[in-house]
Amino acid sequence: MELRGYLSILRARWVVLAFVTLLSLLVALAYLLAAPAVYTASSRVFLSVSVGQTPAELSRSYSYAQGLVRSYAQVATEAVVLEPVIKKLKLGTSVSDLADSITAQAPLDTVIIDISVRYRSAERAAQIADAIADQLSTAKLVPGTTDKNLPVTLVKLATADVPVAPTSPRRGLSLAMGGAVGLLLGAVGAVGRDTLDPRVRTAREAAAVTTAPVLGAVVLDPPARRFRGRLHWPHRLRRRRVTPDWTRELRSNFQVVQRRRALRSVAFTSAEEDTATGRAVAGLATALADTGAEVLIVDADSRRPTLGAEHGLSGTGLASLLTGESPTEDAVLPSGVPGVWVLPAGPVLDDPATLVDAAAFTAALARLTERFDVVLVKAPPVLQVAEALVACRASDGVVVVSDGPAMDRDLLKDELRALQLVGAEVVGLVLARSA
């Protein structure tokens, strides 16, 4: 996947990214509030060796001091130095615990020992650093020496300053690290969830299943305003004389595909029973009629006919046309919207499967395309009704409509596979989203 694809995922899954980042920042803030403040104080000790008077002897003594200073740096954290410090300052801690808070090191090519002490109290940290430097300076670590003949001399260079601000926890760094870790984990979580999410809701997710373009998205009414089992012919559009934005977008993209492929008849279908297919067909028909086109809607779902009931039409319809009981002129009825005509499903038959006659349906569809600029066929669900494949194969192209705002990816793959097996050409997808 290219960088643009990952950015698209993060943009689509911004809620996951924001939630994980915020959670990480809250964890970092909780750590800052719970962690005790630790202060660091430092002192320095200079080591010299009094051996010889000549330049050569002094040079050798300096080299000897450089080798010796590392040993003294290690001794700074030993009991011989720390026990007197604990007694002097009455710290009430063990040597090992105090040693864990002390760092003594000798910079390269120097005879200086840097002593750093980390402690919960700033004043105590400075006192311990000074006490270690003093104790290290007076400790007699060379056997057989006295104050008079001591060849090694350690001098404290400066008194430790009381630190003003704590060195741990570092608030700015902790929050920055928390935010960075949150962004990283959020990005990984967003990409992982997108990869494992079986739903198809966007054009990018649809592109992972099929190469057919997404023509638009049909907007569904909220459940409280939805009529179960009806086509939702846009009565409100006629009353308001307004075309919704989603129908204009669908019309524009559909016209591009229609001109490119010379489509005269297009079947709209879904994988399972839904309300989005009928709404997409009705909205597109109205939008196409606004451009002056003569549009016919064919209700090919004889098991769940909706157009006739929606417009108060009964009796004749597609069933009558296919069986030869009614001519085309009598079966096609005006919808009430200028430029839009309706061919209802017709009378409900005891066995709708008897209408599965590809030759008859194809011939009827050919006659209808000669009379109208475009014929939109509302086909039954592909994975539920056998007649759906007949209607889709007889049409010039097929538009697959999402079953709902979050269609299952595997279900869409099964639907596309079924259409491919019968030779139906999928020319586009229409997604669904809630109002």
C-alpha positions as CSV (number, residue, x, y, z in Angstrom):
1,M,0.0,0.0,0.0
2,E,1.3,3.5,-0.9
3,L,1.6,6.4,1.5
4,R,-1.5,7.9,0.2
5,G,-3.5,4.8,1.1
6,Y,-2.2,4.9,4.7
7,L,-3.1,8.6,4.9
8,S,-6.6,7.8,3.6
9,I,-7.0,5.1,6.3
10,L,-5.9,7.5,9.0
11,R,-8.3,10.1,7.8
12,A,-11.1,7.6,7.7
13,R,-10.2,6.2,11.1
14,W,-9.4,9.5,12.8
15,V,-11.6,8.5,15.8
16,V,-9.3,5.5,16.6
17,L,-6.2,7.6,16.2
18,A,-7.5,10.5,18.4
19,F,-8.8,8.1,21.1
20,V,-5.5,6.1,21.4
21,T,-3.5,9.4,21.4
22,L,-5.7,10.9,24.1
23,L,-5.5,7.7,26.1
24,S,-1.7,7.7,25.9
25,L,-1.5,11.4,26.9
26,L,-3.8,10.6,29.9
27,V,-1.5,7.7,30.9
28,A,1.6,10.0,30.7
29,L,-0.3,12.7,32.8
30,A,-1.2,10.1,35.4
31,Y,2.5,9.0,35.5
32,L,3.5,12.6,36.0
33,L,1.0,13.1,38.9
34,A,2.0,9.8,40.6
35,A,5.7,9.8,40.1
36,P,7.7,11.5,42.9
37,A,10.0,14.4,42.0
38,V,13.7,13.5,41.9
39,Y,16.4,16.2,42.1
40,T,20.0,15.8,41.0
41,A,23.0,17.6,42.7
42,S,26.6,17.3,41.5
43,S,30.0,17.8,43.0
44,R,33.6,17.4,41.6
45,V,36.8,16.1,43.1
46,F,40.3,16.7,41.8
47,L,42.9,13.9,42.3
48,S,46.7,14.5,42.3
49,V,49.7,12.3,43.1
50,S,52.8,13.8,44.8
51,V,55.6,11.6,43.5
52,G,58.9,13.0,42.3
53,Q,60.2,16.5,41.5
54,T,61.6,16.3,38.0
55,P,59.4,16.9,34.9
56,A,59.8,13.2,34.0
57,E,58.7,12.1,37.4
58,L,55.8,14.5,37.4
59,S,54.7,13.2,34.0
60,R,54.8,9.6,35.3
61,S,52.8,10.7,38.4
62,Y,50.1,12.3,36.2
63,S,49.8,9.1,34.2
64,Y,49.6,7.2,37.4
65,A,46.9,9.5,38.7
66,Q,44.8,9.0,35.5
67,G,44.9,5.3,36.1
68,L,44.1,5.7,39.7
69,V,41.2,8.1,39.3
70,R,38.9,5.4,37.8
71,S,39.4,3.3,40.9
72,Y,38.5,6.2,43.1
73,A,35.4,6.8,41.1
74,Q,34.3,3.2,41.8
75,V,35.1,3.6,45.5
76,A,32.7,6.5,45.7
77,T,29.7,4.1,45.7
78,E,31.3,1.6,48.1
79,A,30.5,1.1,51.8
80,V,33.8,2.6,52.9
81,V,32.6,6.0,51.7
82,L,28.8,5.7,52.0
83,E,28.5,4.3,55.5
84,P,30.2,7.5,57.1
85,V,27.9,9.6,54.9
86,I,24.8,7.8,56.1
87,K,25.8,8.2,59.7
88,K,26.7,11.9,59.3
89,L,23.5,12.9,57.6
90,K,21.3,10.4,59.4
91,L,19.7,9.3,56.2
92,G,18.0,6.1,57.5
93,T,18.8,4.2,54.3
94,S,21.0,1.3,53.3
95,V,24.3,1.4,51.5
96,S,22.9,-0.4,48.5
97,D,19.9,1.9,48.2
98,L,22.0,5.0,48.4
99,A,24.5,3.6,45.9
100,D,21.7,3.1,43.4
101,S,21.1,6.9,43.5
102,I,24.8,7.8,43.0
103,T,26.8,8.1,39.8
104,A,30.6,8.7,39.9
105,Q,32.7,8.8,36.8
106,A,36.0,10.1,35.6
107,P,36.0,11.9,32.2
108,L,38.5,10.6,29.8
109,D,42.1,12.0,30.0
110,T,41.3,13.9,33.2
111,V,42.0,13.4,36.9
112,I,38.6,14.7,38.0
113,I,35.7,12.7,39.4
114,D,32.2,13.9,38.8
115,I,29.7,12.8,41.5
116,S,26.0,13.0,40.8
117,V,23.3,12.3,43.4
118,R,19.6,11.8,42.7
119,Y,17.3,12.3,45.7
120,R,13.7,13.2,46.5
121,S,14.8,16.3,48.3
122,A,16.8,19.0,46.6
123,E,18.6,20.0,49.8
124,R,19.4,16.4,50.7
125,A,20.8,15.7,47.2
126,A,23.3,18.6,47.6
127,Q,24.2,17.6,51.1
128,I,24.9,14.0,50.0
129,A,27.0,15.1,47.0
130,D,29.1,17.3,49.3
131,A,29.4,14.6,51.9
132,I,30.6,12.0,49.4
133,A,33.2,14.4,48.0
134,D,34.5,15.2,51.5
135,Q,34.6,11.5,52.6
136,L,36.3,10.5,49.4
137,S,38.9,13.2,49.9
138,T,39.7,12.0,53.5
139,A,39.5,8.2,52.9
140,K,42.9,6.4,53.3
141,L,42.7,3.8,50.5
142,V,46.5,3.3,50.0
143,P,47.9,0.8,52.6
144,G,50.6,2.0,55.0
145,T,50.0,5.7,54.5
146,T,49.3,8.4,57.1
147,D,48.2,12.0,56.8
148,K,51.9,13.0,56.5
149,N,53.1,10.6,53.8
150,L,49.8,10.3,51.8
151,P,50.9,10.2,48.1
152,V,47.3,10.7,46.8
153,T,45.4,14.0,47.3
154,L,41.8,14.6,46.5
155,V,40.4,18.1,46.6
156,K,36.7,19.1,46.4
157,L,36.6,21.7,43.6
158,A,33.2,23.3,44.5
159,T,30.3,22.9,46.9
160,A,27.2,21.3,45.3
161,D,24.5,23.7,44.3
162,V,20.9,23.0,45.5
163,P,18.9,22.1,42.3
164,V,16.0,24.4,41.5
165,A,14.0,22.1,39.3
166,P,13.5,18.3,39.4
167,T,15.3,16.2,36.8
168,S,12.7,13.5,36.9
169,P,9.9,13.2,35.8
170,R,10.4,15.6,32.9
171,R,7.0,16.9,32.2
172,G,7.5,18.2,28.7
173,L,9.4,15.2,27.5
174,S,7.0,12.7,29.2
175,L,4.0,14.4,27.5
176,A,5.7,14.5,24.2
177,M,6.7,10.9,24.4
178,G,3.1,10.0,25.5
179,G,1.7,11.8,22.5
180,A,4.2,10.2,20.1
181,V,3.6,6.7,21.4
182,G,-0.2,7.4,21.2
183,L,0.1,8.5,17.6
184,L,2.1,5.4,16.7
185,L,-0.2,3.0,18.5
186,G,-3.2,4.8,17.1
187,A,-1.9,4.6,13.6
188,V,-1.2,0.9,14.0
189,G,-4.6,0.3,15.5
190,A,-6.3,2.3,12.7
191,V,-4.5,0.4,10.0
192,G,-5.1,-3.0,11.8
193,R,-8.8,-2.3,12.3
194,D,-9.2,-1.2,8.7
195,T,-7.5,-4.4,7.5
196,L,-9.7,-6.6,9.7
197,D,-13.0,-4.6,9.3
198,P,-15.3,-6.6,7.0
199,R,-17.5,-3.6,6.2
200,V,-17.5,-1.5,3.0
201,R,-18.5,2.1,3.7
202,T,-16.2,4.2,1.5
203,A,-14.9,4.3,-2.1
204,R,-11.5,3.3,-0.9
205,E,-12.8,0.2,0.9
206,A,-14.9,-0.7,-2.2
207,A,-11.8,-0.4,-4.4
208,A,-10.2,-3.2,-2.4
209,V,-13.0,-5.5,-3.6
210,T,-13.8,-4.4,-7.2
211,T,-12.5,-2.2,-9.9
212,A,-15.9,-0.8,-10.7
213,P,-16.2,2.9,-9.8
214,V,-18.3,4.2,-6.9
215,L,-21.0,6.4,-8.6
216,G,-22.3,7.9,-5.4
217,A,-24.0,7.3,-2.1
218,V,-27.7,7.0,-1.5
219,V,-28.9,8.8,1.7
220,L,-31.3,6.8,3.8
221,D,-33.9,8.3,6.0
222,P,-33.6,7.8,9.8
223,P,-35.4,4.6,11.0
224,A,-38.2,6.7,12.6
225,R,-39.0,8.2,9.2
226,R,-38.6,5.1,7.1
227,F,-41.5,3.1,5.7
228,R,-40.7,-0.7,5.8
229,G,-40.8,-2.5,2.5
230,R,-41.5,0.6,0.3
231,L,-39.6,2.1,-2.5
232,H,-39.5,5.6,-1.1
233,W,-40.4,7.4,-4.3
234,P,-39.4,11.0,-3.5
235,H,-42.8,12.6,-2.8
236,R,-41.0,15.2,-0.8
237,L,-38.9,16.1,-3.8
238,R,-42.1,16.8,-5.8
239,R,-43.5,18.8,-3.0
240,R,-40.4,20.8,-2.4
241,R,-39.3,20.9,-6.0
242,V,-35.7,20.3,-4.9
243,T,-33.2,17.7,-6.0
244,P,-31.0,16.4,-3.1
245,D,-27.2,16.7,-3.5
246,W,-26.7,13.0,-3.5
247,T,-28.9,12.5,-6.5
248,R,-27.1,15.2,-8.5
249,E,-23.8,13.5,-7.7
250,L,-25.2,10.1,-8.6
251,R,-26.6,11.5,-11.9
252,S,-23.3,13.2,-12.9
253,N,-21.3,10.0,-12.3
254,F,-23.9,7.8,-13.9
255,Q,-24.0,9.9,-17.1
256,V,-20.3,9.7,-17.4
257,V,-20.4,5.9,-17.3
258,Q,-23.6,5.8,-19.5
259,R,-21.9,7.8,-22.3
260,R,-18.7,5.9,-22.0
261,R,-20.4,2.5,-22.3
262,A,-23.4,3.5,-24.3
263,L,-25.8,2.2,-21.7
264,R,-29.5,2.2,-22.4
265,S,-30.7,-0.2,-19.7
266,V,-29.1,-0.5,-16.3
267,A,-30.1,-2.9,-13.6
268,F,-29.8,-1.9,-9.9
269,T,-29.5,-4.7,-7.4
270,S,-28.1,-5.6,-4.0
271,A,-27.0,-8.8,-2.3
272,E,-29.9,-9.0,0.1
273,E,-33.2,-7.3,0.7
274,D,-32.8,-3.6,1.3
275,T,-34.3,-0.2,0.9
276,A,-31.3,1.6,-0.6
277,T,-31.8,0.0,-4.1
278,G,-35.3,1.4,-4.6
279,R,-34.3,4.8,-3.2
280,A,-31.3,5.0,-5.5
281,V,-33.4,4.1,-8.6
282,A,-36.1,6.7,-7.7
283,G,-33.6,9.4,-6.9
284,L,-31.6,8.9,-10.1
285,A,-34.7,8.7,-12.3
286,T,-35.9,12.1,-10.9
287,A,-32.5,13.6,-11.4
288,L,-32.2,12.4,-15.0
289,A,-35.7,13.6,-15.8
290,D,-34.6,17.1,-14.6
291,T,-32.2,17.1,-17.6
292,G,-35.0,16.5,-20.0
293,A,-34.4,12.7,-20.4
294,E,-37.3,10.3,-20.7
295,V,-36.7,7.7,-18.0
296,L,-38.5,4.4,-17.3
297,I,-38.3,2.5,-14.0
298,V,-39.0,-1.2,-14.2
299,D,-39.9,-3.0,-11.0
300,A,-38.4,-6.5,-11.7
301,D,-38.9,-7.7,-8.2
302,S,-42.0,-9.8,-8.6
303,R,-41.7,-11.3,-5.1
304,R,-41.6,-7.9,-3.3
305,P,-43.3,-5.4,-5.7
306,T,-43.2,-1.9,-4.3
307,L,-43.8,0.5,-7.2
308,G,-47.4,-0.3,-7.8
309,A,-48.3,0.1,-4.1
310,E,-46.3,3.3,-3.9
311,H,-48.2,4.9,-6.7
312,G,-51.5,3.3,-6.3
313,L,-51.1,1.2,-9.5
314,S,-52.4,-2.3,-9.7
315,G,-53.3,-4.9,-12.3
316,T,-51.0,-4.6,-15.3
317,G,-47.3,-4.6,-15.2
318,L,-44.1,-6.5,-16.0
319,A,-45.7,-9.8,-15.4
320,S,-48.5,-9.0,-17.8
321,L,-46.0,-7.8,-20.4
322,L,-43.8,-10.9,-20.2
323,T,-46.8,-13.3,-20.4
324,G,-48.3,-11.4,-23.3
325,E,-51.4,-10.4,-21.5
326,S,-50.9,-6.7,-21.9
327,P,-49.1,-4.6,-24.6
328,T,-46.3,-2.3,-23.7
329,E,-48.5,0.8,-24.1
330,D,-50.9,-0.5,-21.4
331,A,-48.2,-1.8,-19.0
332,V,-46.1,1.4,-18.8
333,L,-47.8,4.1,-16.6
334,P,-46.9,7.7,-15.8
335,S,-45.4,8.2,-12.4
336,G,-46.6,11.7,-11.7
337,V,-43.1,13.1,-12.1
338,P,-42.5,14.8,-15.5
339,G,-40.2,12.6,-17.6
340,V,-40.4,9.6,-15.4
341,W,-42.5,6.5,-16.3
342,V,-43.1,3.3,-14.3
343,L,-43.5,-0.3,-15.3
344,P,-44.7,-2.0,-12.0
345,A,-44.1,-5.6,-11.3
346,G,-47.7,-6.4,-12.2
347,P,-50.0,-9.0,-10.5
348,V,-48.5,-11.1,-7.8
349,L,-48.1,-14.7,-9.1
350,D,-48.3,-17.8,-7.0
351,D,-44.9,-18.9,-8.4
352,P,-42.8,-15.9,-9.5
353,A,-40.1,-18.2,-10.7
354,T,-42.3,-18.9,-13.8
355,L,-41.2,-15.4,-15.1
356,V,-37.5,-16.5,-15.2
357,D,-37.4,-16.4,-19.0
358,A,-34.3,-14.7,-20.2
359,A,-35.4,-14.5,-23.8
360,A,-38.7,-12.9,-23.0
361,F,-37.2,-10.4,-20.6
362,T,-34.4,-9.5,-23.0
363,A,-36.9,-8.9,-25.8
364,A,-39.2,-6.8,-23.6
365,L,-36.2,-4.7,-22.4
366,A,-35.1,-4.2,-26.0
367,R,-38.6,-2.8,-26.9
368,L,-38.5,-0.5,-23.9
369,T,-35.1,0.9,-24.6
370,E,-36.3,2.0,-28.1
371,R,-39.0,4.1,-26.5
372,F,-37.1,5.7,-23.6
373,D,-33.7,7.4,-23.2
374,V,-32.7,5.2,-20.3
375,V,-34.4,2.2,-18.6
376,L,-33.6,1.7,-14.9
377,V,-34.4,-1.8,-13.7
378,K,-35.0,-2.4,-10.0
379,A,-33.8,-6.0,-9.8
380,P,-34.3,-8.3,-6.8
381,P,-31.5,-9.2,-4.5
382,V,-28.9,-11.3,-6.3
383,L,-28.2,-13.7,-3.5
384,Q,-31.8,-14.3,-2.6
385,V,-33.8,-14.4,-5.8
386,A,-33.0,-16.3,-9.1
387,E,-34.8,-13.8,-11.3
388,A,-32.2,-11.1,-10.3
389,L,-29.5,-12.7,-12.4
390,V,-31.9,-12.8,-15.4
391,A,-32.6,-9.1,-15.1
392,C,-28.9,-8.2,-14.6
393,R,-27.7,-10.3,-17.5
394,A,-30.4,-8.9,-19.9
395,S,-29.4,-5.3,-19.0
396,D,-26.5,-3.4,-20.6
397,G,-24.9,-2.9,-17.2
398,V,-25.4,-3.5,-13.5
399,V,-25.1,-1.1,-10.6
400,V,-24.5,-2.8,-7.3
401,V,-26.1,-1.0,-4.4
402,S,-24.9,-1.4,-0.8
403,D,-27.4,-3.2,1.5
404,G,-26.9,-0.5,4.1
405,P,-24.4,2.0,5.5
406,A,-22.0,-0.8,6.3
407,M,-22.1,-3.7,3.8
408,D,-20.3,-6.9,4.5
409,R,-17.2,-7.2,2.3
410,D,-17.6,-11.0,1.9
411,L,-21.2,-10.5,0.9
412,L,-20.2,-8.0,-1.7
413,K,-17.6,-10.4,-3.1
414,D,-20.2,-13.2,-3.3
415,E,-22.6,-10.9,-5.1
416,L,-20.0,-9.8,-7.6
417,R,-18.9,-13.4,-8.2
418,A,-22.5,-14.4,-8.9
419,L,-22.9,-11.6,-11.5
420,Q,-19.6,-12.5,-13.1
421,L,-20.7,-16.1,-13.5
422,V,-23.8,-15.2,-15.6
423,G,-21.8,-12.6,-17.7
424,A,-23.5,-9.5,-16.2
425,E,-21.2,-6.4,-16.4
426,V,-20.9,-4.4,-13.2
427,V,-20.5,-0.7,-14.3
428,G,-20.6,0.9,-10.8
429,L,-21.3,0.8,-7.1
430,V,-23.7,2.9,-5.1
431,L,-23.0,3.0,-1.3
432,A,-25.5,3.8,1.4
433,R,-25.2,6.2,4.3
434,S,-27.5,7.4,7.0
435,A,-29.0,10.8,6.9
